[in-house]
């Protein structure tokens, strides 16, 4: 894992020492080693953070004098053995080859098709001296960031935005189109545009894309690593579970390849607990504990949630740890850390506005804690809802109804009702409600935050309306999942955060539920492997038998909610928070960005909210404040 930078002039004009130093010294991350390499018209650097054994003491950038190929890379390869087999690398030589060198050798063999051979998280740049051409790529989900700024024949790359923004040649200005989308999108998406960033002229290489730079210009190619080749057909349910356990175990094992300690996010949910339980069992074979990290609400917090939702999952976490074993628990219990006081620190890390304010304080707190405890790999299950724990019981029952499979439908309704403890008549009522509201997609557009004039100038509502129409075409869970994987803007949302946080705290944020092999396997399964015998998310529930306690594995009635105490935590700072909001709407900076009348109404309603409840007004105003603070510091 690394922060990389590069300058390339396609006409081979010299890169001055001053340009190289200016770029190198602005990279905002600590590193175990820093190396540079340059040649006429090209400069590479790498701030290498040692995560895997192979990364220790590796010299990256690397230049192969025979092949006339140079590489700098931010990469962890998870299919090393498979790749080495295909490259015919002797077993005795494999341990000394770092992941970037493997990618360079793979490029020599497959050229631009190298991206279809690598499983892992990567952003890399390769200079091919034989063609005087630069080739680069980001992995299929954009787990690592790669930004660039182009001026004439010269293009500058970096893992971080700051070095590009502060370059003397950069004409620094905020991107109104990006800001308008950020403000008008009601979801946690930043923008639907794959190339734009918050700054004009500074672009990003999108996930699942390669970039080629030569005298002909800059070109991008989207590569597909999720082919739709039909459904997997095995002989029994048991064979499906065995096959899944093999693939998932491989994904977890390849992500705990580290020189230090392994950590994992752990809640009472299925995704994180499945990841943690598989990892703990694997680490036990190496006489190594898994360090788990969990969020706990502030002391004295009284939840307003219904019985089906819980804010404090501490007991569920303890149940998992007792049953699974080989875990050392850590709980973040800080009473006063909150989204408001941590706002500037989060902006410093992300280098851009963000929307995850309900979870910002405790997520950053967990990474700080883990880093201080010698952890340099942190496992999570963020993609699990779309892969290992996919499957909605009522959606499946609707599919059975539409396909006229009446007997199986009645059986599923009976088993589902028994599992969650309700009468079959109540289940039929839920099905009727779901059927009546099918096709009524959630609105992705909110005009309460963006200034109407800014919306008109950027044409943002029309653009997002087109995106909304694409979203609305997905009427089933499977269609929505396919849309999620096809629309790469969804991937930028979480993976930009993961990349920036991991570089800041020098620990790799790794998600086995997002492993390419796991994703491919789950997409190949028939729907009845995800829902059966009254169980939703049936695949992961069946696969974790013996790994998780039954109270967790078969739980279909209670779900945890993190960050529900966000407003409660602000009680010491409430007056200062309200005062800043009032100053914000009066500031000239806000007048052309925000819809001021809507914000004033929201402030009036929020000012009297002294019961610690998260409201729509609080969410709206926190988003506005994050953007306001960012703009204030950027101008």
N, C-alpha and C positions, 0 to 999 in steps of 0.2 A: 504494500500500500504506500502510495507516494503522492506528493504534489509535483506535477510536472509542468515544464514551460518550454517554449520553443519559439524561434524566429526563423522564418524561411523567406528568402528572396528568390523568386523563380528565375530571375535574370542573373543570379549569382553575384549581385552587388555585395560588397563586404558588410558584415554586421559589426558595428563599432564596439569597442570595449565598453564604452559608456552605456550603450543600449543594453548590452548583456548584463552589466552590473545593476542598472536601474531595474530591470525585470527581475533579476535574481533576488535582490535585497528586499523587494516589496512583498515577497511571498510570506504570508502571515502565519506559517506553521513551523513548529519545532520538528527536527529530524534527527535520526541517528547518524546519518551521513548525508553529505551534499556533494554531488559531482556534476561536472559540466563537460561538454564536448562541443567543439566547433570546427567548421571547415568553411571554405569560401562560400558565403551565401546561406549558411545554415548554422544555427546554434541550438543545442539541446541542454536542458538541465533536469535534475531530479533530486527532490528532497525525500530521501528514502526513510520510511519508518519501518523498522524491523517487526514484522508480524509472523511470518513463516520461517522455519529453519533455513530454507533456501535463500531467503532475502538477506540474511545476515552477511555482512561483508561483501555483498555483491556490488559490482561497480556498474551503475546505470546512470547516465546513458552508456551504451555499449556500441562500439564500431567494429564491424567485421571487415578487415582489410581485404580479404579474399573475395568476399561476396559484394563488397562495396555497399553494405547496408548498415545503417545506424538506427538505434531505437531508444526512445525514452517511454516509460510506461508506468501507469498506475494500475496494477493488476494483481489479482490472486486467481490462479488457474485451479479449478477444482477437479478436472479430469486429467491430471498429470500422467498417470500410468497409461491411460488410453492414448493420449497424445504421443507419449514416448514410444509406445508400440507402433503407432502409425508412422512415426519418423525413424523407426529402426534404431533407437538409441539404446545402447547396451545398459543393462541394469546397474552395473558398477559405475556408470557415468551419470546416472540420473540425479543423484542427490546434490551434485555440485552445480547443476544447471538451475539458474534462477528462472522464475516464471517469464520475465521479459525475453530472456534468451530463447525459451521454448517458443514464444510467439514469433520471434525473428526467424527461427528455423522453420516454423510452420508457414510463415509468409514466403520464404524461399521456395517451399514445395507447392503451395496452393495459391500464392499471390493474394488477390483481394478476397478469394473464397476462404481465407484463413478464419474469418469470423464465424463460419458455419462449423468449424472444427473445435472451437474453444468453448468450454463450459466454465463460467466464473464471472467475476466482476472486473471490468476493464475499461480503461480509456488509454489508448496508445497512439504514438506517432512514429512512423518509419520513414527515414529518408533513403531513397533508392538512388545511389550515385550513378548507376548505369543509365538511368532515365532523367536524372535531375528532377525527381518527382517526390512529393510528400504524400504519404498515404496514412490515414488514421481511422479510428473507429471507436464507438462506444458500444458496450454490450447491449443485449436485447431489451433490458429494462432500464438502462441508464443509471446503474448503481454507482458509477463514478462520473464526475462532472468534467466537461472540457469546453472552455470558452475561447473565443478568438476575436481579433480585431484586424481588419484589413485596411491597408493604406497603399495605394499604388500597386507595385509589384511585390510588396512585402506583407506577410501575414504573421501575426503574433498570437501564440496560444498560451493558455494557462489553466490549471485546475481551479484557480480562484479568480474572482472578479477584480479584487482590489488592485493587483499589479497592472491589469489592463486599464482600469479606470484612471489610475494615477500616472500612467505613461505621459510624458510631455507632449507626444504627438496626438494623444487622444482628445477629441473634442467632446468633453464630458457634458452630457445633458440627459435628462430623464426621458424615457420613452412613453409618450402620452398614450399610445395604443396599448402598450402592456399594462400601464396603470389603469386605464379605463376598463380593460377586461378583468383585472384583479378586483376592482371595486364592484363591477356589475355581475360577477359570477357569485351565485348564492352558495355554491358548494366550496369545498376546500381546494379546488383547482386554482392555480395561479393564473394560468392563461391557456388558451387552446392552441396558441401558436407554438410550434415546435422549435423554431429558430430564434425568436426574439428573446431579449432579456429586458430587465428594468432600465437598462441604459441604451440610448441610441448608438448604433454602430457596433456595439459589442454583442456578438451573437453566440449561440451555442450549437455544438454538434448534437443533433437529436439522438435519443436512444434508437437502437436498431438501425443505425446509419453508418456508412463509411464516408470519408471525405478524401478527395483527391485534389492536390494543388500542383499545377504545372504552368507552363507558359500559355496554355490554352485557357487558363482561369481556374475557378474553384467549382467542383461538382460534388453532388451528394448522391448516394445510392442507398435506398432502403433494402435491408436484407431480411429475409423471412427465416426464422428458426422454429416457427410453430406451425408446421404444415398440417392441413386438415386431411388426414389419410383414412378416415373412417374410424369406427369403434373397435376396440380390442375385444376379442371373443375368447374367453377361457371357459373351462368345463364346469367350474363350481365357484361359489362365493369364497370358499377357502383359498382357492388358487389366486383370486383377485387380491385377497388380503396378504397372502405371502408375497406376491409380486410387488404390492405397494410397500410392504415393510422392507423389502430388499432395496428398492429405489430410495425410499426415505432415509433408511439407515446410511446408505452410501452418501446421500446429500449432507446429512448431519456430520458424519465422520470426516468428510472432506473439508468441512468448515471449522473444525476444531484443531486444525493443523497450526500450531503456534509454539512460540518460544517461551511463553509465560503462562498466565492463568486464563481459564475460560469462564466467561460469565454468561448469564441468560436473563432476559426479562421474564418474569413469571407472575401471571395473574391467575384467577380461578377459571379462565376460559380454556377451551380445547386447544387452540393453536399454540399458544406459548407453553402450555403444560405438555403437549405432545413433543414439541421440540426439546424442552428441558428433560423430560423423562428418557427420551432416546439418547440424548447427549450424556446424561448422568450414567447410564448403563455402559456406554462406550468408554467414558473416562475412567470408570471403575476398573476396567481391564488394564489401564495405565497407572493405577494407584493415584489417581488425581481427582480432586473434588470439583464439582460444578458449583460456582458461586452464583446464586440467584438474587435478583434485585426486583423488589416489589414496591409499589406505591401504597401508602397508607394515608387516609384522610387526617386532617388536623385534629388534635385532641379536642374533645367537647363539641365536635361537629355533629349536628343532628340532621340526618338526611330527610329530604322531602319526597323521596322517590317511592313509587308504588312497590308492592311486595315482590313483583317480578324482577325488580332491579335493585341491586345493592351497591352502595358506595364503598364499603369496606370489605375487601376480599381476603383479609388477613387469615381468617379461619380456613378458608378454602385452600390458601397457599400452604398453610401448615399441614393440612390433610394430604396434599400432594407430596410434600417433602417427607412426611412420615412413611407414606406408602412406597414411594419410588426409591428413597434413600440416596446416599452419595451426593447430597446437596448441602451447601452451607448457605443458609438464608440471610439476606440483608433487606431491611425495610427502611424506606425513606420516610421519616416521621416528622420532619421539620415543620413547626407550627406556623411560622410566619413567612416563609418563602412564598412568593406569589407571582402571578403573571405580570403584574404592574411593575414591581421593583426589578424584575428580571428582564424587562423589555429591551433595554439597551444592550444587555449582554447577548440576548438572542439575536438581535439585529447584527451585532458584531460577528457572530458565528455564521449566520445565514447570508449576510451581505446583501439582503433584499428583504422586502416586506414578507410577512408570513401570516397564516391563518390558524395555526394550531395553538392559539393562546391558552385554551383551557388546560392543555397538557404541557405547555412549554416549561414551566418552573420545575415540575417533577421529573420530566424527561432529562433535562440538563443536569438536575441534581443527581440522578442515577448514574449518568455518564461520568460526572466528576467523582462520585464515590467509587465507581468501578476502576477508573484510571488510577486513583490513589491506592488501590489494593492490588496493583500489579496485574490487572486484567487487561489483555490487549485483543481479545476477541469477545464480542458481545452478540449472542444469538437472539433472534426474535422470530415471530411468526406473523409478520405484517401482511403477507400475501395469502395467508391461509384461507380466508373467506372465499377466495376464488379458486383455490386448488384443493388442499387436503380436507377442508371442512365445508366444502360446497354442498348444497342440497337443502331444499326447502320442502317440508312434508306436504303442505297444502298445495304448493305448485305441482308436485308430483301427482297428487290426487286429482287436480284439475286436468292434468295430461291424461290420466287414466279415464276420466269422464269423457273427454273429447275423443278418445280412441275407442270408446264403447266397451272398455274392459270392466264390466260391472262387478263381477265376482271379486276380482282383485281389488277394485275400489272399495267395496264394502269391507273387505278384510283389512285394508290399510286404515280405513276410518275407525274401525273397531280397535285395532292395535294402537293407533295414535291416541285415541281418546283415553285408553287405559294407561298409556305411558305418561300422559301429562295430567291425568286425574280429572277429566271432565266427561260429561255425558256425550254420547254420540250425536244427540240433537244439537248440542253446542258446537261440535265440530262442523256439522252441516251448516250451521249459521255462519261460522267463520268462512267456510268455502263459498257460501252465497255472497258474502261481503266481498271476498277476494275476486269472485267472478264479476260482480257489478262494477268493481273499480279497476278491472284489467285494462291496460292500455293508457291509464291516466298517470302519466309519468310525472315525477317530481319536477317542479320548475327549477331550471338552472339559472334563471335571470332574476336579479333584484335591482330595481332602479332607485332604491332609497338612499344609496350611498354615493353614487357617481353624479357629478354635476351634469345637468341636462345639456349644457353647451358643450362640455367635453365629450359627452356621449354622442352628440350630433357630429362634432368635428371628426371623431374617430370611427364613426359608423358602427359602434360597438354593439348596439342592440340588434341591428340587422345581422351582423356576423354571428352573434350568439344565438339568435333565433334559428339560423341555419343549423348550428350545432345542436340546438334543442330538437329540431325536427329529426335529425339523425338519431338522437337518443330515444325519441318517442317511438321509433320503428321497432324497438325491442320490447316485445310483449311478454316474453317468457324469461325465466331465470337463465336458461342456457344462452338465449340471444343476448341478454344483458352481459353475461360473462364474456361472450365473444367480442362484444363491443368494447368492453374494458381492455381486452388484450389487443384489439385492433387500434384503438385510439391511444397513441403514445403519450398524449398530454397527461393521462392519468399516472403514468410511471414517473414523470418528472416531479409530481407533487410530493411523494414520500422519499424518493431516492436522492433528490437534491439535499434534503435535510440529513439523510444518513451519511452521505459523502462528506458534507461540511462538518458535521459533528464528529465523525470518526477521525478526520484529519486534525481537528482541534485538540481532541483528547487522546490522540495516538492509540486508538483501539478500532479494530475493524468491526463495523456493524454488519452482521451476516444473517441472512434469512434462508434457511433450508426450504421453507415453503415456496420460495421464489427460485429455487434451483431449476435450471432449464430441464433437467431430466424429470424432476417431479412435476413441473408444469406440463410437459409433453405427456407424461403418463396419465395425469388427471384429466387432461382434455380428451384422451383416447377412451375414457371409461364410459360405458352406457349409464344413463341417468339412474337406473335402479341400483347401482352400486353406491350412490350417494344418499338414497332414501329407500328404506325397506323395513318391513315389519314395524311400522309406526315410528321408526327412528329417522329424524332428520340428521344431516351431517353424518350419515351412517358409516361412511368409509373410515374416517378417523376414529369414530367411536369403537368400531370393531377391531381396528388395527392396534388400539392402545389397551386392549384387554391384557391384564397382567402388568401393564406399565403405569396405569392410573387407577385411583380408587373408584369404585362404582358411583359414589356420590358426585364425582366430577365427570366421569366417562359417560354416564347415562343421564346427566342433568339436562332437562329440556324446559325447566320451569323458571330458573333464576339466571339472570345475566348481570355481570359486573359492569359498573360505569366508573371510569377513572376521571379525576378532575372535577367531580361534581361539587367540591367545596371551594372552587376558585373564587367566588364572590365572598364567601365567608372568610377566606384568608386575607381579604383586602380591608377588613374592618379597621385596622390601625391606620390605614392610608386612605380611607374612603373620602374624607374631605379634600385631601390633596388631589386625589383622582378626579373628583367632580370639578374642582377648581381648574385643573389642567384642561379638562374637556371644554369648559366654558372659554378658556383662553384660546383653545384650538379653533373654535368656530369663529372667534373674533379676529384671528390672525389673517393677514392678507394672503399668506401661503395657501390657506384653505379655500379661499373664495372662488378660485377657478377649478378646484379639484373635487370638492365635496358638494353634495346637495344639502346646503346649510339649513333650510327650513326643516327637513326631516331629522337632521341631527339635533336641532334645538328642541324639537318635540321629544326625541328620545332621551335627551339629558333631563328634561323636565320630569319625565316618568321615572327615570332611573334614580334621580336625586332622592326620591322618597322610598327607595327600595332598601330598607334596613333589615330585611329578614334573611339575607344571604342566599337568595334564590337566583339562579342563572336565568336571565330573561332575554328575549330577542333584542331588546334595547341594549343590554350589556354587550352582547355579541357584536352588534352593529358598531357600537362606539369603540370597543376595543380594536376592531379592525381599522377603524378610522384613525385612532390614536397611533397604531403601529405605522401606518402609512405616513401620518403627519410627522412623527419622530424621525422616520427614515428620510423624508424630504428635507426636513430641517437640518439634518446632519450632512446632507448631500449637497446643499446649496451654499 
